[in-house]
């Protein structure tokens, strides 16, 4: 009996040791994924509070301190905004702590990669403390979140442009017939999708018998932008290609649809049935897009060829994307004076998550619009419409700028 007990103890000890080692390795080499997991947890908590937390928040006296209690939607937004603020503070604190980290010998490098039990505790405390703040503080954060969300969307657009250019360069550099065929095929499919979908938008958001001049303007502008950026891309004086232009065109068409579908339910030119199923699907897609955008932002921060990396990063992609360092045993035994530089900017990394926290709060609350008739309608309202449309315009302008900038500022290296 004692032998079995001894063997069980040994097995448990070995298992715990193995799990600890695995956890240490994961936190060291996949810290970015772990932070994404924590960000995803904040989205889940926000969602739960939005759906079922309003009655509980109404019972908190320093939040519900009105003579005439506000609507249920207001309390739902309070739950989302307070979780978002706690998440924002968590990542902003880390971004400030990581300023100036250039190599792995810096003690703060281990703070960034390890200590996950303490981090979860700190995150939980910060989120809980937000529910003790006065409403005035949350109102200020709500206003700031709209600007922070716009900045996050701008970063997302810049990363999309970077992705499309790198995708095109990777396929062109292969110099094989099949890759040229693949490049042409993807380009054609993207353009067909852009113009076909634009035609569908005319049917959905321009009902017969209604004066839908604004919707027509948005859709026609989408078609014109797709055509214009294509013309600029093939101009002999710019170093452009149709593949990035086609991908940007599809994205602009999606932003047009996203904006039009966010129009109020009672607007006569909105041909979609704004049911709970439709709006929940839109929200889920938005949440998935946000998480993927944050994850890609984190991964792209490892590239030393962009503004996302610290000055000391190694050049030409020599830094690993998902690791924090590494190298062979000889490098591991080298002097601390020759420590490996960090492979990405920790400060920028955490700033991206902080801005994403603001954006997710706006997405869950419909940009804190109080004009919605039902709490079932998510991300609906004219504020959302114009945010989507303005993002489309900014995307097109930035893409054209990436093409003409080398001509305008000829003394600067853009590659």
Beta strands, then each sheet from edge to edge (+ up, - down):
end
